[in-house]
């Protein structure tokens, strides 16, 4: 989907063939879900070239889980046409009724799957980073925790907040890297008041969805909603450059 993916595996002697399994998985996801590829199942579905009952079972399952998150978030996470209109792939702006863009779910899900395959092959100390969505296990060489930097949205290369985490996932959503690609699904306009939202928790798929959800809500509603999440912490960087955090971030902050 146009993102660099970085693998950092700190287990001595980890086989290249096992790493290739995770890389092959990411390419499989790209072929089936990417809105940048006209031949993906999502692009073909949106054009009407592929009927819903012709989708791969994994694609059907993902769309079903996206619908479950739509219900769970009260409609704030919505992969249907309003999001599609702001996409960056070749289908952007060409959404028809029923068009979907599950990227807000798929990226975290794909990276989680890559890490799971590493773990099955024996990796105990590893990090997978896909465009700022990060999942880690164990610890890096010479340290007790992975150090994750949250970018300052106004200054590329500058770290706004640094975290030390292990066996955790970190997902960030914002408009500073890709432009306004997240839309308030109720008024179909870009949300206001936030520069970025970072979610930290046990599962990258959910963290990615929650980051997108909170960003779509905007500063006030998003801060209230994220405070009620169990097992997930949040960092909200507002348009006035103030940083809001949930209580659990203090123990992770460097």
N, C-alpha and C positions, 0 to 999 in steps of 0.2 A: 504493500500500500504506500510505497514511496518513503518508508521510514528506515533509517539504519537500525540494525539490531546488534547489540554488543553482548557477547558471552564472556564472562570472567569465571573460569573454573579453577579452583585452588587445590583440587585433589590431585596429588602426584600420580602420574601414570594413567590419568583418565583417557580412555581410548578415543581416537578421532572418529571411529565408526559410530560410537555412541552419540557424539556431538552431532554427527551428520543426521542422525534420526530426528533430532530436534529441528535442525535446519530444514530437513525435508517436510516436516510437519508445517512449519511456517509457510513454505512455498505452496503446500496443499491449501492452507487457509487462504492465501492470496489468490490462488486460482479460482476458488469457489466464492469468495466474499468481497473481493476488491471492487470498489466503485470506479477505480481507475482503469480497470480492464473491461473492454466491451464484451469479452467472451466469458466473464465470470457468471455464475448462476444468479447472483444478485442483479447484475446489469441486464441479463437476459430476462429475468422476471420483471424488472421495471419497464422494459421495452414491450413486454407482452409476448416475447418469443418463447417463454417457458411458463407453463402452468404451475400453480402451487403444488399440485399433486405429483409433478414431475421432478421436484427438488430432491437433492440428495438428503437422506435421513438426518445427517448432521446439520444441514442448512435449515431443515424444518424445525429441528430441536432448538437451534439458536433463535429462530424467529419466535418460537413459543416462549422461550425464556425472556426475550425482549418484551413480549407482551406481559409476562408476569411482573417484570420490573416496572412497566408502565402503570399497572394497577397498584403496585406497592408504593410508587412515588406519587400517587394521585394524579397521574397524567403528565408529570413534569419531565420524565424521561420518555420520549416518544420518537420512534424511529421512522414515523410515517412522513408524508410529503413535506411538511414545513421544514424539517431538518434537511430533506433532500434538496430543497431549493437553494440551500447555502453550501452545498458540498463543493469539493474541489476536483472530483473525478469527471470523466467525459459525460456522465449522465447528469451532472449538476445543472439545475435550472430546467431540466426536462422532465421533472417528476409529473406523473399522471396520477389520477386517483388510485390509491393503493400502492404507490411507490414507497420504497423503504430504503433506509441507509442504516444498517446495524453496526456501523464502525465504532460507535461509542461503547458497544458491548464487545465486539469481536476482537479489538486490539488487546484488551486485558485478558480475555479468554484464550487467545492464541498464545500469548506470552506465558500464561499460567500452564498451558499445555506443554510448551517447550520446557519449562522448568520441571514439570512432572516427569517428562521423558528422561531428563537428566538424572532425576532422583532414582527412577527405576533402574537406570544403568549404573547406579552407585555413587553419584555425586552427592556429597554431604556439605560442601562449602562452595557456593556458586552464586552468581548474580547474572540476571538477564535484564537488559535495558533496551526498550524499544521506544525511541523518541520521547523519553522522559517517563514512561511507565516502567516501573522497576519492581522486580521480585527477587528476594534474596533468601538464602538458607545458610545456616552455619555462620562462618566468619571468614574474612580474607586473611591472606598470609600476614602474620605479624601483628594482628589486631584482634580485638574481641568482638568488634561489630563493624558492619558496613556503614560507611559514611556517605550519606545521600545529600546532595546540594539541591535546594529549590531555587531556581533561577529568579533573579530580579526581573520582572516583566518589562521594566523600562530600560534595562541595561544588560544586553546579551553578554554573557561571560561573567557577570557579577552574581554572587550568591546572596539571596535574601535571607534564607534560613537554612541551617545545616542540621541534619539529623543523624543519629547513630542507631541503627536498627539491625536486628537479626531475626530470621524466620518471619519475614513480613513483606508486605507489598505497599508500594507508594505510587499513586497515580495523580497526575496534574492535568487540569483543563484550563484553558485560557484562550484569548484571542491574539496574543502577542506573536505567536509563531506562524499560525495559518490564517490569520484574519478572522473575521466574524463568521465562524462556521457553526456556532451554536445559537439556536433561536429559541426564544420563549414560545412554547407551543400554543399558548393561549392567546397571545396578541400577534404572533408571527413576526416579532421584531427582535433585534439583538438585545439581550438583557443589559441592565445598567448597574453601575456601582462596583463591579469587581474586575480586577485585572487577572487574577488566577485563583484557582481552588486546588488544594492538594489534600488528598485523603490517604490516611495510613491505616492499615488493618491487616487481617489475616489472609484475605483473598483478593487478588488483583482484579478479577472480573468485576466483583461488587465495587471495589474501590474506584475503578474506572467509571462505572455507571454512576456512582454517587458523586464523583467529581463533576461529571457532565450535568447531572441533575441540579446540584447546588449552583453551578455557574448559570444555568438557565433560569433559576429562580431570582438571581440578583442578590445584592448585598444583604438587605434586611431580611427578606424571607429565607434566603439560603442559610444565614447564620442561625436563625431560629430552628430551621428544620434539621440541620446537621447536628445540633446540640442534643437531639433526641436519638441519635444512632447508637446502637449497642456495638461494642467491640471495634469501633472505628473512630479515629481522631481526625481533626481537620485543621488546615492552615488556610485562611482567607486573606488575600492581599487586595485591599480595596482601592478604588480609583483615587482616593486621597492619599495613597501610599501607606496607610496604617495597616498593621498586621493583626488579625484576630486569630486566636487559637483556642481549641477546646482544651480542657484541663490536662488530658493525658499527654499532650505534646511536650509539656515541661520536662518530663522524665526522659524524653528522646532527644531534646535539643542540645546541640553542642555549643 
